[in-house]
Amino acid sequence: THTPQHTRRNTHAATHTRTPMVDTLRLYGSILGATGVAAGAFGAHALKGELEKRGSTGYWNTAVMYHLLHATAMLGLHAASKVSPTKGPYRMAGHLMMIGTTMFSGSLYAMALDVGPKYVMGPTTPVGGLFMIGGWIVLGIL
């Protein structure tokens, strides 16, 4: 029997599989990239006066730098995982970097704006840094 063209396309689409974690790494990188650029622009323009008044421009700039650096790293993990037969280490490195970047940069953003209790935000920064370092170490021992 002859199968209509639209049925063949639907059948092909239904059999096409994607590796969810590889897509997650790309999603992580894209989210970090977009929010990092937004945070950088926000800090350079809308929050500039407030950050200068508080003397916390350095916190903000450090947060943005690590935020964007790890967005780029995440996209690199995504690209490398697509050609690697072993996905696990890339997944682990990506998860560690995402958790670390969220904690590290997020706590610096909060401290720059004096949001949240310092006894929580202060220790969160180095813990986030340890997660990021852990991601790089996992990547290094692949």
Solvent accessible surface area in square Angstrom, and as a share of the most:
residue,aa,sasa,rsa
1,T,184,1.07
2,H,154,0.69
3,T,53,0.31
4,P,64,0.40
5,Q,100,0.45
6,H,108,0.48
7,T,52,0.30
8,R,115,0.42
9,R,144,0.52
10,N,97,0.50
11,T,78,0.45
12,H,130,0.58
13,A,66,0.52
14,A,86,0.67
15,T,93,0.54
16,H,120,0.53
17,T,116,0.67
18,R,163,0.60
19,T,54,0.31
20,P,104,0.65
21,M,41,0.18
22,V,8,0.05
23,D,25,0.13
24,T,35,0.20
25,L,1,0.00
26,R,109,0.40
27,L,99,0.49
28,Y,40,0.15
29,G,1,0.01
30,S,57,0.37
31,I,77,0.39
32,L,8,0.04
33,G,19,0.18
34,A,69,0.53
35,T,64,0.37
36,G,0,0.00
37,V,96,0.55
38,A,60,0.47
39,A,16,0.12
40,G,22,0.21
41,A,50,0.39
42,F,107,0.45
43,G,8,0.07
44,A,55,0.43
45,H,142,0.63
46,A,71,0.55
47,L,25,0.13
48,K,107,0.45
49,G,47,0.45
50,E,54,0.24
51,L,3,0.01
52,E,100,0.45
53,K,157,0.66
54,R,107,0.39
55,G,67,0.64
56,S,7,0.04
57,T,51,0.30
58,G,48,0.46
59,Y,106,0.40
60,W,13,0.05
61,N,87,0.44
62,T,50,0.29
63,A,0,0.00
64,V,19,0.11
65,M,110,0.49
66,Y,73,0.28
67,H,15,0.07
68,L,61,0.30
69,L,85,0.43
70,H,4,0.02
71,A,4,0.03
72,T,96,0.56
73,A,17,0.13
74,M,0,0.00
75,L,77,0.38
76,G,41,0.39
77,L,3,0.01
78,H,20,0.09
79,A,59,0.46
80,A,34,0.26
81,S,1,0.01
82,K,123,0.52
83,V,130,0.75
84,S,19,0.12
85,P,136,0.86
86,T,79,0.46
87,K,46,0.20
88,G,37,0.35
89,P,37,0.23
90,Y,27,0.10
91,R,87,0.32
92,M,102,0.45
93,A,0,0.00
94,G,0,0.00
95,H,63,0.28
96,L,34,0.17
97,M,0,0.00
98,M,34,0.15
99,I,81,0.41
100,G,0,0.00
101,T,1,0.01
102,T,81,0.47
103,M,53,0.24
104,F,27,0.11
105,S,2,0.01
106,G,33,0.31
107,S,3,0.02
108,L,11,0.05
109,Y,32,0.12
110,A,17,0.13
111,M,33,0.15
112,A,0,0.00
113,L,47,0.23
114,D,82,0.43
115,V,87,0.50
116,G,42,0.40
117,P,62,0.39
118,K,123,0.52
119,Y,174,0.66
120,V,64,0.37
121,M,41,0.18
122,G,28,0.27
123,P,73,0.46
124,T,30,0.18
125,T,17,0.10
126,P,78,0.49
127,V,63,0.36
128,G,0,0.00
129,G,11,0.11
130,L,118,0.59
131,F,67,0.28
132,M,9,0.04
133,I,95,0.48
134,G,20,0.19
135,G,0,0.00
136,W,106,0.37
137,I,100,0.51
138,V,32,0.18
139,L,50,0.25
140,G,65,0.63
141,I,134,0.68
142,L,95,0.47
